[in-house]
């Protein structure tokens, strides 16, 4: 109950108390001029009836205003709730698109790593084949040199194969390390996205 309604009720109680204390005087008949005629009636009782009628009109009008305000607040609350749901859906859609994009990028990087490994393996095989062919050619052309040429060729072949092996291992290690770093970063981004979606859902539920 607000201050305005309380004030009206206090005034009505004071009027009722005044009427109770002066009831004989209020109900005493008197001659009333109605412009076109004159009647005999209790003036005080008529005024009390007018006050009661105006008070009823006031409370009805006040109830209508409060009901209208309540309906307007509920309408605004529904509109705000709808806007919040639309915002949550849009945010969830953006998160889903970002997740798909990151997954596609990760798949592309994995495919690139596989292709790079295959390329390195093919280069190593070609180098081995070329070295073997060169060794056979040198051996056939310079058979008179014998063991010296064979020893040098085998040494050269072993050294080159060792270098190629070490290069392949280093390159594979770099590729693996890059893939692990990227996978960790994608996982962290995905965890953050999932945490934000759950926080948005919790806020929506709250």
C-alpha positions as a Markdown table, in Angstrom:
| # | Residue | x | y | z |
|---|---|---|---|---|
| 1 | Unk | 0.0 | 0.0 | 0.0 |
| 2 | Unk | 1.5 | 3.3 | -1.1 |
| 3 | Unk | 1.4 | 6.6 | 0.7 |
| 4 | Unk | -1.3 | 8.1 | -1.5 |
| 5 | Unk | -3.7 | 5.2 | -0.8 |
| 6 | Unk | -2.9 | 5.3 | 2.9 |
| 7 | Unk | -3.6 | 9.1 | 3.0 |
| 8 | Unk | -7.0 | 8.6 | 1.3 |
| 9 | Unk | -7.9 | 5.8 | 3.8 |
| 10 | Unk | -6.9 | 8.0 | 6.8 |
| 11 | Unk | -9.1 | 10.9 | 5.4 |
| 12 | Unk | -12.0 | 8.5 | 5.0 |
| 13 | Unk | -11.6 | 7.2 | 8.5 |
| 14 | Unk | -11.6 | 10.8 | 9.8 |
| 15 | Unk | -14.7 | 11.5 | 7.9 |
| 16 | Unk | -16.4 | 8.4 | 9.2 |
| 17 | Unk | -15.4 | 9.3 | 12.7 |
| 18 | Unk | -16.8 | 12.8 | 12.2 |
| 19 | Unk | -20.0 | 11.4 | 10.9 |
| 20 | Unk | -20.4 | 9.0 | 13.8 |
| 21 | Unk | -19.8 | 11.8 | 16.3 |
| 22 | Unk | -22.3 | 14.1 | 14.6 |
| 23 | Unk | -24.8 | 11.5 | 13.3 |
| 24 | Unk | -27.9 | 13.1 | 14.6 |
| 25 | Unk | -26.9 | 16.4 | 13.0 |
| 26 | Unk | -26.0 | 14.7 | 9.8 |
| 27 | Unk | -29.3 | 12.9 | 9.5 |
| 28 | Unk | -31.3 | 16.0 | 10.5 |
| 29 | Unk | -33.6 | 16.9 | 7.6 |
| 30 | Unk | -33.2 | 20.3 | 5.9 |
| 31 | Unk | -34.8 | 22.1 | 3.0 |
| 32 | Unk | -32.6 | 21.7 | -0.1 |
| 33 | Unk | -32.9 | 23.9 | -3.2 |
| 34 | Unk | -32.6 | 21.9 | -6.4 |
| 35 | Unk | -33.1 | 25.0 | -8.7 |
| 36 | Unk | -36.4 | 23.6 | -10.1 |
| 37 | Unk | -37.8 | 22.4 | -6.8 |
| 38 | Unk | -37.2 | 22.1 | -3.2 |
| 39 | Unk | -37.0 | 19.0 | -1.1 |
| 40 | Unk | -36.5 | 18.1 | 2.5 |
| 41 | Unk | -33.6 | 15.7 | 3.1 |
| 42 | Unk | -30.6 | 15.2 | 5.4 |
| 43 | Unk | -27.8 | 17.3 | 3.7 |
| 44 | Unk | -25.0 | 15.6 | 5.7 |
| 45 | Unk | -26.1 | 12.2 | 4.7 |
| 46 | Unk | -26.2 | 13.2 | 1.0 |
| 47 | Unk | -22.7 | 14.6 | 1.3 |
| 48 | Unk | -21.5 | 11.4 | 2.9 |
| 49 | Unk | -23.0 | 9.4 | 0.1 |
| 50 | Unk | -21.2 | 11.7 | -2.4 |
| 51 | Unk | -17.9 | 11.2 | -0.6 |
| 52 | Unk | -18.4 | 7.5 | -0.5 |
| 53 | Unk | -19.2 | 7.4 | -4.3 |
| 54 | Unk | -16.1 | 9.5 | -5.1 |
| 55 | Unk | -13.9 | 7.3 | -2.9 |
| 56 | Unk | -15.2 | 4.2 | -4.8 |
| 57 | Unk | -14.5 | 5.8 | -8.1 |
| 58 | Unk | -11.0 | 6.7 | -6.9 |
| 59 | Unk | -10.1 | 3.2 | -5.9 |
| 60 | Unk | -11.6 | 1.7 | -9.1 |
| 61 | Unk | -9.5 | 4.2 | -11.1 |
| 62 | Unk | -6.4 | 3.4 | -9.1 |
| 63 | Unk | -6.9 | -0.4 | -9.6 |
| 64 | Unk | -7.3 | 0.2 | -13.3 |
| 65 | Unk | -4.0 | 2.2 | -13.4 |
| 66 | Unk | -2.1 | -0.5 | -11.4 |
| 67 | Unk | -3.5 | -3.3 | -13.6 |
| 68 | Unk | -2.5 | -1.5 | -16.7 |
| 69 | Unk | 1.0 | -0.8 | -15.3 |
| 70 | Unk | 1.4 | -4.5 | -14.3 |
| 71 | Unk | 0.3 | -5.6 | -17.8 |
| 72 | Unk | 2.8 | -3.2 | -19.4 |
| 73 | Unk | 5.6 | -4.5 | -17.1 |
| 74 | Unk | 4.8 | -8.1 | -18.0 |
| 75 | Unk | 4.8 | -7.2 | -21.7 |
| 76 | Unk | 8.2 | -5.5 | -21.4 |
| 77 | Unk | 9.5 | -8.5 | -19.4 |
| 78 | Unk | 8.4 | -10.9 | -22.3 |
| 79 | Unk | 10.1 | -8.7 | -24.9 |
| 80 | Unk | 13.3 | -8.6 | -22.8 |
| 81 | Unk | 13.2 | -12.4 | -22.4 |
| 82 | Unk | 12.7 | -12.8 | -26.1 |
| 83 | Unk | 15.6 | -10.5 | -26.9 |
| 84 | Unk | 17.8 | -12.3 | -24.5 |
| 85 | Unk | 16.9 | -15.7 | -26.0 |
| 86 | Unk | 17.7 | -14.3 | -29.5 |
| 87 | Unk | 21.0 | -13.0 | -28.3 |
| 88 | Unk | 21.9 | -16.4 | -26.7 |
| 89 | Unk | 21.0 | -18.2 | -29.9 |
| 90 | Unk | 23.1 | -15.8 | -32.0 |
| 91 | Unk | 26.0 | -16.2 | -29.6 |
| 92 | Unk | 25.7 | -20.0 | -29.6 |
| 93 | Unk | 25.5 | -20.0 | -33.4 |
| 94 | Unk | 28.7 | -17.9 | -33.6 |
| 95 | Unk | 30.5 | -20.3 | -31.2 |
| 96 | Unk | 29.4 | -23.3 | -33.3 |
| 97 | Unk | 30.6 | -21.7 | -36.5 |
| 98 | Unk | 34.0 | -20.8 | -34.9 |
| 99 | Unk | 34.3 | -24.4 | -33.6 |
| 100 | Unk | 33.6 | -25.8 | -37.1 |
| 101 | Unk | 36.1 | -23.4 | -38.6 |
| 102 | Unk | 38.8 | -24.4 | -36.2 |
| 103 | Unk | 38.1 | -28.1 | -36.7 |
| 104 | Unk | 38.3 | -27.6 | -40.5 |
| 105 | Unk | 41.6 | -25.8 | -40.1 |
| 106 | Unk | 43.0 | -28.5 | -37.8 |
| 107 | Unk | 41.9 | -31.2 | -40.3 |
| 108 | Unk | 43.7 | -29.2 | -43.1 |
| 109 | Unk | 46.8 | -28.9 | -41.1 |
| 110 | Unk | 46.8 | -32.6 | -40.3 |
| 111 | Unk | 46.3 | -33.4 | -44.0 |
| 112 | Unk | 49.2 | -31.0 | -44.8 |
| 113 | Unk | 51.5 | -32.8 | -42.3 |
| 114 | Unk | 50.6 | -36.1 | -43.9 |
| 115 | Unk | 51.4 | -34.8 | -47.3 |
| 116 | Unk | 54.6 | -33.3 | -46.1 |
| 117 | Unk | 55.7 | -36.6 | -44.6 |
| 118 | Unk | 54.9 | -38.5 | -47.8 |
| 119 | Unk | 56.8 | -35.9 | -49.8 |
| 120 | Unk | 59.9 | -36.2 | -47.5 |
| 121 | Unk | 59.7 | -40.0 | -47.7 |
| 122 | Unk | 59.5 | -39.9 | -51.5 |
| 123 | Unk | 62.5 | -37.5 | -51.7 |
| 124 | Unk | 64.5 | -39.8 | -49.4 |
| 125 | Unk | 63.6 | -42.8 | -51.6 |
| 126 | Unk | 64.6 | -40.9 | -54.7 |
| 127 | Unk | 67.9 | -39.9 | -53.1 |
| 128 | Unk | 68.6 | -43.5 | -52.1 |
| 129 | Unk | 67.8 | -44.7 | -55.6 |
| 130 | Unk | 70.0 | -42.1 | -57.1 |
| 131 | Unk | 72.8 | -42.9 | -54.8 |
| 132 | Unk | 72.5 | -46.6 | -55.5 |
| 133 | Unk | 72.4 | -45.9 | -59.2 |
| 134 | Unk | 75.4 | -43.6 | -59.0 |
| 135 | Unk | 77.3 | -46.2 | -57.0 |
| 136 | Unk | 76.6 | -48.9 | -59.5 |
| 137 | Unk | 77.6 | -46.6 | -62.4 |
| 138 | Unk | 80.8 | -45.7 | -60.7 |
| 139 | Unk | 81.6 | -49.2 | -59.9 |
| 140 | Unk | 81.0 | -50.4 | -63.5 |
| 141 | Unk | 82.9 | -47.5 | -65.0 |
| 142 | Unk | 85.9 | -47.7 | -62.7 |
| 143 | Unk | 86.2 | -51.4 | -62.0 |
| 144 | Unk | 90.0 | -51.0 | -62.2 |
| 145 | Unk | 90.1 | -48.9 | -59.0 |
| 146 | Unk | 88.7 | -51.9 | -57.1 |
| 147 | Unk | 88.4 | -51.7 | -53.4 |
| 148 | Unk | 89.3 | -48.0 | -53.1 |
| 149 | Unk | 86.4 | -46.8 | -55.2 |
| 150 | Unk | 84.1 | -49.3 | -53.4 |
| 151 | Unk | 85.2 | -48.1 | -50.0 |
| 152 | Unk | 84.8 | -44.5 | -50.8 |
| 153 | Unk | 81.4 | -45.1 | -52.5 |
| 154 | Unk | 80.2 | -47.0 | -49.5 |
| 155 | Unk | 81.4 | -44.3 | -47.1 |
| 156 | Unk | 79.7 | -41.6 | -49.2 |
| 157 | Unk | 76.5 | -43.6 | -49.3 |
| 158 | Unk | 76.5 | -44.3 | -45.6 |
| 159 | Unk | 77.2 | -40.6 | -44.8 |
| 160 | Unk | 74.5 | -39.4 | -47.1 |
| 161 | Unk | 72.0 | -41.9 | -45.9 |
| 162 | Unk | 72.9 | -41.0 | -42.3 |
| 163 | Unk | 72.3 | -37.3 | -43.1 |
| 164 | Unk | 69.1 | -38.0 | -44.8 |
| 165 | Unk | 67.9 | -40.1 | -41.9 |
| 166 | Unk | 68.8 | -37.4 | -39.4 |
| 167 | Unk | 67.1 | -34.8 | -41.6 |
| 168 | Unk | 64.0 | -37.0 | -41.9 |
| 169 | Unk | 63.9 | -37.6 | -38.1 |
| 170 | Unk | 64.4 | -33.9 | -37.4 |
| 171 | Unk | 61.7 | -32.9 | -39.9 |
| 172 | Unk | 59.3 | -35.5 | -38.5 |
| 173 | Unk | 60.0 | -34.3 | -34.9 |
| 174 | Unk | 59.3 | -30.6 | -36.0 |
| 175 | Unk | 56.1 | -31.7 | -37.7 |
| 176 | Unk | 55.0 | -33.7 | -34.7 |
| 177 | Unk | 55.8 | -30.9 | -32.3 |
| 178 | Unk | 54.0 | -28.3 | -34.5 |
| 179 | Unk | 50.9 | -30.6 | -34.6 |
| 180 | Unk | 50.9 | -31.2 | -30.9 |
| 181 | Unk | 51.2 | -27.4 | -30.2 |
| 182 | Unk | 48.4 | -26.7 | -32.6 |
| 183 | Unk | 46.2 | -29.4 | -31.2 |
| 184 | Unk | 46.8 | -28.1 | -27.7 |
| 185 | Unk | 45.9 | -24.5 | -28.8 |
| 186 | Unk | 42.8 | -25.8 | -30.6 |
| 187 | Unk | 41.8 | -27.8 | -27.5 |
| 188 | Unk | 42.3 | -24.7 | -25.2 |
| 189 | Unk | 40.2 | -22.6 | -27.6 |
| 190 | Unk | 37.5 | -25.3 | -27.7 |
| 191 | Unk | 37.5 | -25.5 | -23.9 |
| 192 | Unk | 37.0 | -21.7 | -23.6 |
| 193 | Unk | 34.2 | -21.8 | -26.2 |
| 194 | Unk | 32.5 | -24.6 | -24.3 |
| 195 | Unk | 32.9 | -22.7 | -21.0 |
| 196 | Unk | 31.4 | -19.6 | -22.5 |
| 197 | Unk | 28.4 | -21.6 | -23.9 |
| 198 | Unk | 27.8 | -23.2 | -20.5 |
| 199 | Unk | 28.1 | -19.8 | -18.8 |
| 200 | Unk | 25.6 | -18.4 | -21.3 |
| 201 | Unk | 23.2 | -21.4 | -20.7 |
| 202 | Unk | 23.6 | -20.9 | -16.9 |
| 203 | Unk | 22.8 | -17.2 | -17.2 |
| 204 | Unk | 19.8 | -18.0 | -19.4 |
| 205 | Unk | 18.6 | -20.6 | -16.9 |
| 206 | Unk | 19.1 | -18.1 | -14.0 |
